Amino acid sequence: MLNKAIVETKSITIPRKMYVQYEGKQIEEDDLVKKFEFEWCKKYRIDEITDLKIYLNIDARKAYFVVNGSFSVIIDF
């Protein structure tokens, strides 16, 4: 008789912080997201967001936010 092991997987949340440093300046991911949320909420509701992607252009010092697959907001940092 063979013994079968049952493997249970659990979803865990790992605390994270992301910092971008460039030419002596530092910006934190949370700060960029707060600025995005402020701009987004001028026109839309936050619960309309189902997917958020952030693209950084370090040389231009801009963060491009793509919401639900469509380009939406640019934040300078």
mmCIF file of the N, C-alpha and C atoms, coordinates in Angstrom:
data_MODEL
# 
_entry.id   MODEL 
# 
loop_
_atom_site.group_PDB 
_atom_site.id 
_atom_site.type_symbol 
_atom_site.label_atom_id 
_atom_site.label_alt_id 
_atom_site.label_comp_id 
_atom_site.label_asym_id 
_atom_site.label_entity_id 
_atom_site.label_seq_id 
_atom_site.pdbx_PDB_ins_code 
_atom_site.Cartn_x 
_atom_site.Cartn_y 
_atom_site.Cartn_z 
_atom_site.occupancy 
_atom_site.B_iso_or_equiv 
_atom_site.pdbx_formal_charge 
_atom_site.auth_seq_id 
_atom_site.auth_comp_id 
_atom_site.auth_asym_id 
_atom_site.auth_atom_id 
_atom_site.pdbx_PDB_model_num 
ATOM 1   N N  . MET A 1 1  ? 0.839   -1.174 0.000   1.00 0.00 ? 1  MET A N  1 
ATOM 2   C CA . MET A 1 1  ? 0.000   0.000  0.000   1.00 0.00 ? 1  MET A CA 1 
ATOM 3   C C  . MET A 1 1  ? 0.883   1.237  0.000   1.00 0.00 ? 1  MET A C  1 
ATOM 4   N N  . LEU A 1 2  ? 0.543   2.187  -0.863  1.00 0.00 ? 2  LEU A N  1 
ATOM 5   C CA . LEU A 1 2  ? 1.322   3.414  -0.984  1.00 0.00 ? 2  LEU A CA 1 
ATOM 6   C C  . LEU A 1 2  ? 0.702   4.518  -0.139  1.00 0.00 ? 2  LEU A C  1 
ATOM 7   N N  . ASN A 1 3  ? 1.553   5.257  0.537   1.00 0.00 ? 3  ASN A N  1 
ATOM 8   C CA . ASN A 1 3  ? 1.084   6.424  1.282   1.00 0.00 ? 3  ASN A CA 1 
ATOM 9   C C  . ASN A 1 3  ? 1.154   7.643  0.367   1.00 0.00 ? 3  ASN A C  1 
ATOM 10  N N  . LYS A 1 4  ? 0.079   8.393  0.332   1.00 0.00 ? 4  LYS A N  1 
ATOM 11  C CA . LYS A 1 4  ? 0.058   9.601  -0.482  1.00 0.00 ? 4  LYS A CA 1 
ATOM 12  C C  . LYS A 1 4  ? 0.113   10.822 0.432   1.00 0.00 ? 4  LYS A C  1 
ATOM 13  N N  . ALA A 1 5  ? 1.024   11.704 0.124   1.00 0.00 ? 5  ALA A N  1 
ATOM 14  C CA . ALA A 1 5  ? 1.136   12.943 0.901   1.00 0.00 ? 5  ALA A CA 1 
ATOM 15  C C  . ALA A 1 5  ? 0.227   13.989 0.271   1.00 0.00 ? 5  ALA A C  1 
ATOM 16  N N  . ILE A 1 6  ? -0.514  14.655 1.094   1.00 0.00 ? 6  ILE A N  1 
ATOM 17  C CA . ILE A 1 6  ? -1.373  15.737 0.628   1.00 0.00 ? 6  ILE A CA 1 
ATOM 18  C C  . ILE A 1 6  ? -0.658  17.047 0.921   1.00 0.00 ? 6  ILE A C  1 
ATOM 19  N N  . VAL A 1 7  ? -0.454  17.818 -0.127  1.00 0.00 ? 7  VAL A N  1 
ATOM 20  C CA . VAL A 1 7  ? 0.238   19.090 0.016   1.00 0.00 ? 7  VAL A CA 1 
ATOM 21  C C  . VAL A 1 7  ? -0.800  20.200 -0.070  1.00 0.00 ? 7  VAL A C  1 
ATOM 22  N N  . GLU A 1 8  ? -0.840  20.985 0.960   1.00 0.00 ? 8  GLU A N  1 
ATOM 23  C CA . GLU A 1 8  ? -1.787  22.103 0.990   1.00 0.00 ? 8  GLU A CA 1 
ATOM 24  C C  . GLU A 1 8  ? -1.001  23.386 0.761   1.00 0.00 ? 8  GLU A C  1 
ATOM 25  N N  . THR A 1 9  ? -1.458  24.197 -0.169  1.00 0.00 ? 9  THR A N  1 
ATOM 26  C CA . THR A 1 9  ? -0.802  25.473 -0.412  1.00 0.00 ? 9  THR A CA 1 
ATOM 27  C C  . THR A 1 9  ? -1.663  26.585 0.155   1.00 0.00 ? 9  THR A C  1 
ATOM 28  N N  . LYS A 1 10 ? -1.016  27.546 0.734   1.00 0.00 ? 10 LYS A N  1 
ATOM 29  C CA . LYS A 1 10 ? -1.709  28.688 1.306   1.00 0.00 ? 10 LYS A CA 1 
ATOM 30  C C  . LYS A 1 10 ? -1.156  29.956 0.682   1.00 0.00 ? 10 LYS A C  1 
ATOM 31  N N  . SER A 1 11 ? -2.039  30.882 0.470   1.00 0.00 ? 11 SER A N  1 
ATOM 32  C CA . SER A 1 11 ? -1.620  32.181 -0.026  1.00 0.00 ? 11 SER A CA 1 
ATOM 33  C C  . SER A 1 11 ? -1.150  33.020 1.153   1.00 0.00 ? 11 SER A C  1 
ATOM 34  N N  . ILE A 1 12 ? 0.024   33.585 1.031   1.00 0.00 ? 12 ILE A N  1 
ATOM 35  C CA . ILE A 1 12 ? 0.531   34.437 2.101   1.00 0.00 ? 12 ILE A CA 1 
ATOM 36  C C  . ILE A 1 12 ? 0.840   35.813 1.526   1.00 0.00 ? 12 ILE A C  1 
ATOM 37  N N  . THR A 1 13 ? 0.798   36.790 2.374   1.00 0.00 ? 13 THR A N  1 
ATOM 38  C CA . THR A 1 13 ? 1.158   38.141 1.980   1.00 0.00 ? 13 THR A CA 1 
ATOM 39  C C  . THR A 1 13 ? 2.512   38.462 2.590   1.00 0.00 ? 13 THR A C  1 
ATOM 40  N N  . ILE A 1 14 ? 3.438   38.829 1.760   1.00 0.00 ? 14 ILE A N  1 
ATOM 41  C CA . ILE A 1 14 ? 4.774   39.183 2.211   1.00 0.00 ? 14 ILE A CA 1 
ATOM 42  C C  . ILE A 1 14 ? 4.885   40.703 2.209   1.00 0.00 ? 14 ILE A C  1 
ATOM 43  N N  . PRO A 1 15 ? 5.191   41.298 3.355   1.00 0.00 ? 15 PRO A N  1 
ATOM 44  C CA . PRO A 1 15 ? 5.364   42.756 3.383   1.00 0.00 ? 15 PRO A CA 1 
ATOM 45  C C  . PRO A 1 15 ? 6.460   43.166 2.403   1.00 0.00 ? 15 PRO A C  1 
ATOM 46  N N  . ARG A 1 16 ? 6.231   44.240 1.683   1.00 0.00 ? 16 ARG A N  1 
ATOM 47  C CA . ARG A 1 16 ? 7.213   44.658 0.683   1.00 0.00 ? 16 ARG A CA 1 
ATOM 48  C C  . ARG A 1 16 ? 7.333   46.172 0.659   1.00 0.00 ? 16 ARG A C  1 
ATOM 49  N N  . LYS A 1 17 ? 8.468   46.625 0.247   1.00 0.00 ? 17 LYS A N  1 
ATOM 50  C CA . LYS A 1 17 ? 8.731   48.038 0.011   1.00 0.00 ? 17 LYS A CA 1 
ATOM 51  C C  . LYS A 1 17 ? 9.631   48.110 -1.203  1.00 0.00 ? 17 LYS A C  1 
ATOM 52  N N  . MET A 1 18 ? 9.330   49.026 -2.109  1.00 0.00 ? 18 MET A N  1 
ATOM 53  C CA . MET A 1 18 ? 10.192  49.209 -3.267  1.00 0.00 ? 18 MET A CA 1 
ATOM 54  C C  . MET A 1 18 ? 10.641  50.662 -3.301  1.00 0.00 ? 18 MET A C  1 
ATOM 55  N N  . TYR A 1 19 ? 11.920  50.852 -3.502  1.00 0.00 ? 19 TYR A N  1 
ATOM 56  C CA . TYR A 1 19 ? 12.489  52.188 -3.606  1.00 0.00 ? 19 TYR A CA 1 
ATOM 57  C C  . TYR A 1 19 ? 13.198  52.297 -4.946  1.00 0.00 ? 19 TYR A C  1 
ATOM 58  N N  . VAL A 1 20 ? 13.085  53.457 -5.560  1.00 0.00 ? 20 VAL A N  1 
ATOM 59  C CA . VAL A 1 20 ? 13.836  53.739 -6.776  1.00 0.00 ? 20 VAL A CA 1 
ATOM 60  C C  . VAL A 1 20 ? 14.815  54.853 -6.428  1.00 0.00 ? 20 VAL A C  1 
ATOM 61  N N  . GLN A 1 21 ? 16.092  54.597 -6.677  1.00 0.00 ? 21 GLN A N  1 
ATOM 62  C CA . GLN A 1 21 ? 17.114  55.605 -6.440  1.00 0.00 ? 21 GLN A CA 1 
ATOM 63  C C  . GLN A 1 21 ? 17.790  55.932 -7.758  1.00 0.00 ? 21 GLN A C  1 
ATOM 64  N N  . TYR A 1 22 ? 17.935  57.239 -8.018  1.00 0.00 ? 22 TYR A N  1 
ATOM 65  C CA . TYR A 1 22 ? 18.562  57.663 -9.263  1.00 0.00 ? 22 TYR A CA 1 
ATOM 66  C C  . TYR A 1 22 ? 19.115  59.061 -9.066  1.00 0.00 ? 22 TYR A C  1 
ATOM 67  N N  . GLU A 1 23 ? 20.378  59.216 -9.361  1.00 0.00 ? 23 GLU A N  1 
ATOM 68  C CA . GLU A 1 23 ? 21.069  60.499 -9.265  1.00 0.00 ? 23 GLU A CA 1 
ATOM 69  C C  . GLU A 1 23 ? 20.791  61.209 -7.944  1.00 0.00 ? 23 GLU A C  1 
ATOM 70  N N  . GLY A 1 24 ? 20.906  60.475 -6.848  1.00 0.00 ? 24 GLY A N  1 
ATOM 71  C CA . GLY A 1 24 ? 20.784  61.057 -5.530  1.00 0.00 ? 24 GLY A CA 1 
ATOM 72  C C  . GLY A 1 24 ? 19.356  61.289 -5.053  1.00 0.00 ? 24 GLY A C  1 
ATOM 73  N N  . LYS A 1 25 ? 18.373  60.917 -5.837  1.00 0.00 ? 25 LYS A N  1 
ATOM 74  C CA . LYS A 1 25 ? 16.977  61.094 -5.445  1.00 0.00 ? 25 LYS A CA 1 
ATOM 75  C C  . LYS A 1 25 ? 16.361  59.723 -5.197  1.00 0.00 ? 25 LYS A C  1 
ATOM 76  N N  . GLN A 1 26 ? 15.451  59.650 -4.229  1.00 0.00 ? 26 GLN A N  1 
ATOM 77  C CA . GLN A 1 26 ? 14.792  58.382 -3.911  1.00 0.00 ? 26 GLN A CA 1 
ATOM 78  C C  . GLN A 1 26 ? 13.285  58.589 -3.851  1.00 0.00 ? 26 GLN A C  1 
ATOM 79  N N  . ILE A 1 27 ? 12.555  57.651 -4.417  1.00 0.00 ? 27 ILE A N  1 
ATOM 80  C CA . ILE A 1 27 ? 11.095  57.663 -4.346  1.00 0.00 ? 27 ILE A CA 1 
ATOM 81  C C  . ILE A 1 27 ? 10.644  56.273 -3.937  1.00 0.00 ? 27 ILE A C  1 
ATOM 82  N N  . GLU A 1 28 ? 9.612   56.216 -3.116  1.00 0.00 ? 28 GLU A N  1 
ATOM 83  C CA . GLU A 1 28 ? 9.073   54.941 -2.646  1.00 0.00 ? 28 GLU A CA 1 
ATOM 84  C C  . GLU A 1 28 ? 7.818   54.598 -3.441  1.00 0.00 ? 28 GLU A C  1 
ATOM 85  N N  . GLU A 1 29 ? 7.616   53.320 -3.695  1.00 0.00 ? 29 GLU A N  1 
ATOM 86  C CA . GLU A 1 29 ? 6.452   52.860 -4.441  1.00 0.00 ? 29 GLU A CA 1 
ATOM 87  C C  . GLU A 1 29 ? 5.152   53.380 -3.825  1.00 0.00 ? 29 GLU A C  1 
ATOM 88  N N  . ASP A 1 30 ? 5.035   53.318 -2.500  1.00 0.00 ? 30 ASP A N  1 
ATOM 89  C CA . ASP A 1 30 ? 3.810   53.762 -1.832  1.00 0.00 ? 30 ASP A CA 1 
ATOM 90  C C  . ASP A 1 30 ? 3.516   55.236 -2.113  1.00 0.00 ? 30 ASP A C  1 
ATOM 91  N N  . ASP A 1 31 ? 4.568   56.060 -2.176  1.00 0.00 ? 31 ASP A N  1 
ATOM 92  C CA . ASP A 1 31 ? 4.370   57.486 -2.474  1.00 0.00 ? 31 ASP A CA 1 
ATOM 93  C C  . ASP A 1 31 ? 3.839   57.688 -3.885  1.00 0.00 ? 31 ASP A C  1 
ATOM 94  N N  . LEU A 1 32 ? 4.380   56.921 -4.836  1.00 0.00 ? 32 LEU A N  1 
ATOM 95  C CA . LEU A 1 32 ? 3.886   57.008 -6.212  1.00 0.00 ? 32 LEU A CA 1 
ATOM 96  C C  . LEU A 1 32 ? 2.427   56.581 -6.300  1.00 0.00 ? 32 LEU A C  1 
ATOM 97  N N  . VAL A 1 33 ? 2.074   55.508 -5.614  1.00 0.00 ? 33 VAL A N  1 
ATOM 98  C CA . VAL A 1 33 ? 0.704   55.005 -5.651  1.00 0.00 ? 33 VAL A CA 1 
ATOM 99  C C  . VAL A 1 33 ? -0.252  56.011 -5.013  1.00 0.00 ? 33 VAL A C  1 
ATOM 100 N N  . LYS A 1 34 ? 0.152   56.660 -3.928  1.00 0.00 ? 34 LYS A N  1 
ATOM 101 C CA . LYS A 1 34 ? -0.696  57.680 -3.300  1.00 0.00 ? 34 LYS A CA 1 
ATOM 102 C C  . LYS A 1 34 ? -0.940  58.847 -4.247  1.00 0.00 ? 34 LYS A C  1 
ATOM 103 N N  . LYS A 1 35 ? 0.107   59.274 -4.967  1.00 0.00 ? 35 LYS A N  1 
ATOM 104 C CA . LYS A 1 35 ? -0.058  60.355 -5.944  1.00 0.00 ? 35 LYS A CA 1 
ATOM 105 C C  . LYS A 1 35 ? -0.994  59.923 -7.066  1.00 0.00 ? 35 LYS A C  1 
ATOM 106 N N  . PHE A 1 36 ? -0.834  58.677 -7.513  1.00 0.00 ? 36 PHE A N  1 
ATOM 107 C CA . PHE A 1 36 ? -1.723  58.143 -8.547  1.00 0.00 ? 36 PHE A CA 1 
ATOM 108 C C  . PHE A 1 36 ? -3.171  58.150 -8.063  1.00 0.00 ? 36 PHE A C  1 
ATOM 109 N N  . GLU A 1 37 ? -3.405  57.624 -6.855  1.00 0.00 ? 37 GLU A N  1 
ATOM 110 C CA . GLU A 1 37 ? -4.767  57.552 -6.322  1.00 0.00 ? 37 GLU A CA 1 
ATOM 111 C C  . GLU A 1 37 ? -5.402  58.936 -6.232  1.00 0.00 ? 37 GLU A C  1 
ATOM 112 N N  . PHE A 1 38 ? -4.618  59.937 -5.828  1.00 0.00 ? 38 PHE A N  1 
ATOM 113 C CA . PHE A 1 38 ? -5.124  61.307 -5.749  1.00 0.00 ? 38 PHE A CA 1 
ATOM 114 C C  . PHE A 1 38 ? -5.592  61.781 -7.129  1.00 0.00 ? 38 PHE A C  1 
ATOM 115 N N  . GLU A 1 39 ? -4.758  61.560 -8.147  1.00 0.00 ? 39 GLU A N  1 
ATOM 116 C CA . GLU A 1 39 ? -5.125  61.981 -9.514  1.00 0.00 ? 39 GLU A CA 1 
ATOM 117 C C  . GLU A 1 39 ? -6.302  61.164 -10.050 1.00 0.00 ? 39 GLU A C  1 
ATOM 118 N N  . TRP A 1 40 ? -6.288  59.871 -9.819  1.00 0.00 ? 40 TRP A N  1 
ATOM 119 C CA . TRP A 1 40 ? -7.344  58.981 -10.314 1.00 0.00 ? 40 TRP A CA 1 
ATOM 120 C C  . TRP A 1 40 ? -8.703  59.387 -9.745  1.00 0.00 ? 40 TRP A C  1 
ATOM 121 N N  . CYS A 1 41 ? -8.727  59.687 -8.459  1.00 0.00 ? 41 CYS A N  1 
ATOM 122 C CA . CYS A 1 41 ? -9.994  59.982 -7.775  1.00 0.00 ? 41 CYS A CA 1 
ATOM 123 C C  . CYS A 1 41 ? -10.586 61.333 -8.156  1.00 0.00 ? 41 CYS A C  1 
ATOM 124 N N  . LYS A 1 42 ? -9.856  62.135 -8.910  1.00 0.00 ? 42 LYS A N  1 
ATOM 125 C CA . LYS A 1 42 ? -10.415 63.389 -9.421  1.00 0.00 ? 42 LYS A CA 1 
ATOM 126 C C  . LYS A 1 42 ? -11.507 63.119 -10.453 1.00 0.00 ? 42 LYS A C  1 
ATOM 127 N N  . LYS A 1 43 ? -11.411 61.975 -11.152 1.00 0.00 ? 43 LYS A N  1 
ATOM 128 C CA . LYS A 1 43 ? -12.353 61.658 -12.228 1.00 0.00 ? 43 LYS A CA 1 
ATOM 129 C C  . LYS A 1 43 ? -13.093 60.337 -12.027 1.00 0.00 ? 43 LYS A C  1 
ATOM 130 N N  . TYR A 1 44 ? -12.471 59.403 -11.295 1.00 0.00 ? 44 TYR A N  1 
ATOM 131 C CA . TYR A 1 44 ? -13.011 58.048 -11.211 1.00 0.00 ? 44 TYR A CA 1 
ATOM 132 C C  . TYR A 1 44 ? -13.081 57.586 -9.763  1.00 0.00 ? 44 TYR A C  1 
ATOM 133 N N  . ARG A 1 45 ? -13.735 56.458 -9.562  1.00 0.00 ? 45 ARG A N  1 
ATOM 134 C CA . ARG A 1 45 ? -13.781 55.828 -8.245  1.00 0.00 ? 45 ARG A CA 1 
ATOM 135 C C  . ARG A 1 45 ? -12.663 54.787 -8.156  1.00 0.00 ? 45 ARG A C  1 
ATOM 136 N N  . ILE A 1 46 ? -12.116 54.641 -6.973  1.00 0.00 ? 46 ILE A N  1 
ATOM 137 C CA . ILE A 1 46 ? -11.011 53.701 -6.768  1.00 0.00 ? 46 ILE A CA 1 
ATOM 138 C C  . ILE A 1 46 ? -11.456 52.258 -6.977  1.00 0.00 ? 46 ILE A C  1 
ATOM 139 N N  . ASP A 1 47 ? -12.738 51.972 -6.721  1.00 0.00 ? 47 ASP A N  1 
ATOM 140 C CA . ASP A 1 47 ? -13.216 50.594 -6.879  1.00 0.00 ? 47 ASP A CA 1 
ATOM 141 C C  . ASP A 1 47 ? -13.395 50.187 -8.336  1.00 0.00 ? 47 ASP A C  1 
ATOM 142 N N  . GLU A 1 48 ? -13.164 51.118 -9.265  1.00 0.00 ? 48 GLU A N  1 
ATOM 143 C CA . GLU A 1 48 ? -13.202 50.783 -10.690 1.00 0.00 ? 48 GLU A CA 1 
ATOM 144 C C  . GLU A 1 48 ? -11.914 50.098 -11.153 1.00 0.00 ? 48 GLU A C  1 
ATOM 145 N N  . ILE A 1 49 ? -10.887 50.120 -10.312 1.00 0.00 ? 49 ILE A N  1 
ATOM 146 C CA . ILE A 1 49 ? -9.591  49.535 -10.674 1.00 0.00 ? 49 ILE A CA 1 
ATOM 147 C C  . ILE A 1 49 ? -9.600  48.042 -10.367 1.00 0.00 ? 49 ILE A C  1 
ATOM 148 N N  . THR A 1 50 ? -9.397  47.240 -11.402 1.00 0.00 ? 50 THR A N  1 
ATOM 149 C CA . THR A 1 50 ? -9.264  45.795 -11.211 1.00 0.00 ? 50 THR A CA 1 
ATOM 150 C C  . THR A 1 50 ? -7.831  45.330 -11.459 1.00 0.00 ? 50 THR A C  1 
ATOM 151 N N  . ASP A 1 51 ? -7.046  46.153 -12.155 1.00 0.00 ? 51 ASP A N  1 
ATOM 152 C CA . ASP A 1 51 ? -5.674  45.796 -12.485 1.00 0.00 ? 51 ASP A CA 1 
ATOM 153 C C  . ASP A 1 51 ? -4.864  47.082 -12.591 1.00 0.00 ? 51 ASP A C  1 
ATOM 154 N N  . LEU A 1 52 ? -3.704  47.122 -11.961 1.00 0.00 ? 52 LEU A N  1 
ATOM 155 C CA . LEU A 1 52 ? -2.850  48.310 -12.002 1.00 0.00 ? 52 LEU A CA 1 
ATOM 156 C C  . LEU A 1 52 ? -1.424  47.895 -12.289 1.00 0.00 ? 52 LEU A C  1 
ATOM 157 N N  . LYS A 1 53 ? -0.853  48.492 -13.321 1.00 0.00 ? 53 LYS A N  1 
ATOM 158 C CA . LYS A 1 53 ? 0.548   48.254 -13.661 1.00 0.00 ? 53 LYS A CA 1 
ATOM 159 C C  . LYS A 1 53 ? 1.259   49.603 -13.642 1.00 0.00 ? 53 LYS A C  1 
ATOM 160 N N  . ILE A 1 54 ? 2.491   49.601 -13.129 1.00 0.00 ? 54 ILE A N  1 
ATOM 161 C CA . ILE A 1 54 ? 3.279   50.831 -13.042 1.00 0.00 ? 54 ILE A CA 1 
ATOM 162 C C  . ILE A 1 54 ? 4.557   50.638 -13.843 1.00 0.00 ? 54 ILE A C  1 
ATOM 163 N N  . TYR A 1 55 ? 4.802   51.558 -14.765 1.00 0.00 ? 55 TYR A N  1 
ATOM 164 C CA . TYR A 1 55 ? 6.018   51.550 -15.570 1.00 0.00 ? 55 TYR A CA 1 
ATOM 165 C C  . TYR A 1 55 ? 6.810   52.803 -15.220 1.00 0.00 ? 55 TYR A C  1 
ATOM 166 N N  . LEU A 1 56 ? 8.089   52.624 -14.914 1.00 0.00 ? 56 LEU A N  1 
ATOM 167 C CA . LEU A 1 56 ? 8.938   53.756 -14.556 1.00 0.00 ? 56 LEU A CA 1 
ATOM 168 C C  . LEU A 1 56 ? 9.889   54.086 -15.689 1.00 0.00 ? 56 LEU A C  1 
ATOM 169 N N  . ASN A 1 57 ? 9.971   55.372 -16.027 1.00 0.00 ? 57 ASN A N  1 
ATOM 170 C CA . ASN A 1 57 ? 10.993  55.860 -16.932 1.00 0.00 ? 57 ASN A CA 1 
ATOM 171 C C  . ASN A 1 57 ? 11.918  56.706 -16.075 1.00 0.00 ? 57 ASN A C  1 
ATOM 172 N N  . ILE A 1 58 ? 13.016  56.117 -15.668 1.00 0.00 ? 58 ILE A N  1 
ATOM 173 C CA . ILE A 1 58 ? 13.915  56.760 -14.720 1.00 0.00 ? 58 ILE A CA 1 
ATOM 174 C C  . ILE A 1 58 ? 14.512  58.029 -15.316 1.00 0.00 ? 58 ILE A C  1 
ATOM 175 N N  . ASP A 1 59 ? 14.954  57.965 -16.573 1.00 0.00 ? 59 ASP A N  1 
ATOM 176 C CA . ASP A 1 59 ? 15.573  59.138 -17.194 1.00 0.00 ? 59 ASP A CA 1 
ATOM 177 C C  . ASP A 1 59 ? 14.610  60.320 -17.276 1.00 0.00 ? 59 ASP A C  1 
ATOM 178 N N  . ALA A 1 60 ? 13.351  60.059 -17.582 1.00 0.00 ? 60 ALA A N  1 
ATOM 179 C CA . ALA A 1 60 ? 12.349  61.128 -17.683 1.00 0.00 ? 60 ALA A CA 1 
ATOM 180 C C  . ALA A 1 60 ? 11.739  61.462 -16.322 1.00 0.00 ? 60 ALA A C  1 
ATOM 181 N N  . ARG A 1 61 ? 12.036  60.624 -15.316 1.00 0.00 ? 61 ARG A N  1 
ATOM 182 C CA . ARG A 1 61 ? 11.479  60.777 -13.968 1.00 0.00 ? 61 ARG A CA 1 
ATOM 183 C C  . ARG A 1 61 ? 9.954   60.811 -13.980 1.00 0.00 ? 61 ARG A C  1 
ATOM 184 N N  . LYS A 1 62 ? 9.399   59.819 -14.666 1.00 0.00 ? 62 LYS A N  1 
ATOM 185 C CA . LYS A 1 62 ? 7.950   59.699 -14.767 1.00 0.00 ? 62 LYS A CA 1 
ATOM 186 C C  . LYS A 1 62 ? 7.528   58.262 -14.465 1.00 0.00 ? 62 LYS A C  1 
ATOM 187 N N  . ALA A 1 63 ? 6.361   58.145 -13.842 1.00 0.00 ? 63 ALA A N  1 
ATOM 188 C CA . ALA A 1 63 ? 5.739   56.848 -13.613 1.00 0.00 ? 63 ALA A CA 1 
ATOM 189 C C  . ALA A 1 63 ? 4.459   56.822 -14.441 1.00 0.00 ? 63 ALA A C  1 
ATOM 190 N N  . TYR A 1 64 ? 4.313   55.785 -15.250 1.00 0.00 ? 64 TYR A N  1 
ATOM 191 C CA . TYR A 1 64 ? 3.140   55.623 -16.107 1.00 0.00 ? 64 TYR A CA 1 
ATOM 192 C C  . TYR A 1 64 ? 2.260   54.539 -15.501 1.00 0.00 ? 64 TYR A C  1 
ATOM 193 N N  . PHE A 1 65 ? 1.023   54.887 -15.229 1.00 0.00 ? 65 PHE A N  1 
ATOM 194 C CA . PHE A 1 65 ? 0.079   53.964 -14.602 1.00 0.00 ? 65 PHE A CA 1 
ATOM 195 C C  . PHE A 1 65 ? -0.909  53.476 -15.649 1.00 0.00 ? 65 PHE A C  1 
ATOM 196 N N  . VAL A 1 66 ? -1.007  52.162 -15.776 1.00 0.00 ? 66 VAL A N  1 
ATOM 197 C CA . VAL A 1 66 ? -1.937  51.533 -16.706 1.00 0.00 ? 66 VAL A CA 1 
ATOM 198 C C  . VAL A 1 66 ? -3.014  50.854 -15.857 1.00 0.00 ? 66 VAL A C  1 
ATOM 199 N N  . VAL A 1 67 ? -4.238  51.316 -16.042 1.00 0.00 ? 67 VAL A N  1 
ATOM 200 C CA . VAL A 1 67 ? -5.359  50.826 -15.243 1.00 0.00 ? 67 VAL A CA 1 
ATOM 201 C C  . VAL A 1 67 ? -6.266  49.989 -16.123 1.00 0.00 ? 67 VAL A C  1 
ATOM 202 N N  . ASN A 1 68 ? -6.523  48.768 -15.690 1.00 0.00 ? 68 ASN A N  1 
ATOM 203 C CA . ASN A 1 68 ? -7.424  47.856 -16.402 1.00 0.00 ? 68 ASN A CA 1 
ATOM 204 C C  . ASN A 1 68 ? -7.034  47.709 -17.874 1.00 0.00 ? 68 ASN A C  1 
ATOM 205 N N  . GLY A 1 69 ? -5.732  47.706 -18.134 1.00 0.00 ? 69 GLY A N  1 
ATOM 206 C CA . GLY A 1 69 ? -5.234  47.494 -19.488 1.00 0.00 ? 69 GLY A CA 1 
ATOM 207 C C  . GLY A 1 69 ? -5.167  48.718 -20.360 1.00 0.00 ? 69 GLY A C  1 
ATOM 208 N N  . SER A 1 70 ? -5.574  49.884 -19.848 1.00 0.00 ? 70 SER A N  1 
ATOM 209 C CA . SER A 1 70 ? -5.542  51.125 -20.626 1.00 0.00 ? 70 SER A CA 1 
ATOM 210 C C  . SER A 1 70 ? -4.645  52.139 -19.931 1.00 0.00 ? 70 SER A C  1 
ATOM 211 N N  . PHE A 1 71 ? -3.821  52.815 -20.730 1.00 0.00 ? 71 PHE A N  1 
ATOM 212 C CA . PHE A 1 71 ? -2.961  53.863 -20.186 1.00 0.00 ? 71 PHE A CA 1 
ATOM 213 C C  . PHE A 1 71 ? -3.836  54.931 -19.545 1.00 0.00 ? 71 PHE A C  1 
ATOM 214 N N  . SER A 1 72 ? -3.419  55.449 -18.402 1.00 0.00 ? 72 SER A N  1 
ATOM 215 C CA . SER A 1 72 ? -4.296  56.396 -17.748 1.00 0.00 ? 72 SER A CA 1 
ATOM 216 C C  . SER A 1 72 ? -3.643  57.612 -17.120 1.00 0.00 ? 72 SER A C  1 
ATOM 217 N N  . VAL A 1 73 ? -2.606  57.461 -16.322 1.00 0.00 ? 73 VAL A N  1 
ATOM 218 C CA . VAL A 1 73 ? -2.073  58.590 -15.552 1.00 0.00 ? 73 VAL A CA 1 
ATOM 219 C C  . VAL A 1 73 ? -0.553  58.589 -15.618 1.00 0.00 ? 73 VAL A C  1 
ATOM 220 N N  . ILE A 1 74 ? 0.028   59.796 -15.718 1.00 0.00 ? 74 ILE A N  1 
ATOM 221 C CA . ILE A 1 74 ? 1.475   59.975 -15.630 1.00 0.00 ? 74 ILE A CA 1 
ATOM 222 C C  . ILE A 1 74 ? 1.767   60.793 -14.378 1.00 0.00 ? 74 ILE A C  1 
ATOM 223 N N  . ILE A 1 75 ? 2.702   60.321 -13.564 1.00 0.00 ? 75 ILE A N  1 
ATOM 224 C CA . ILE A 1 75 ? 3.109   61.032 -12.354 1.00 0.00 ? 75 ILE A CA 1 
ATOM 225 C C  . ILE A 1 75 ? 4.592   61.363 -12.487 1.00 0.00 ? 75 ILE A C  1 
ATOM 226 N N  . ASP A 1 76 ? 4.933   62.626 -12.268 1.00 0.00 ? 76 ASP A N  1 
ATOM 227 C CA . ASP A 1 76 ? 6.339   63.024 -12.225 1.00 0.00 ? 76 ASP A CA 1 
ATOM 228 C C  . ASP A 1 76 ? 6.896   62.729 -10.837 1.00 0.00 ? 76 ASP A C  1 
ATOM 229 N N  . PHE A 1 77 ? 8.160   62.306 -10.810 1.00 0.00 ? 77 PHE A N  1 
ATOM 230 C CA . PHE A 1 77 ? 8.792   62.101 -9.501  1.00 0.00 ? 77 PHE A CA 1 
ATOM 231 C C  . PHE A 1 77 ? 10.176  62.666 -9.495  1.00 0.00 ? 77 PHE A C  1 
# 
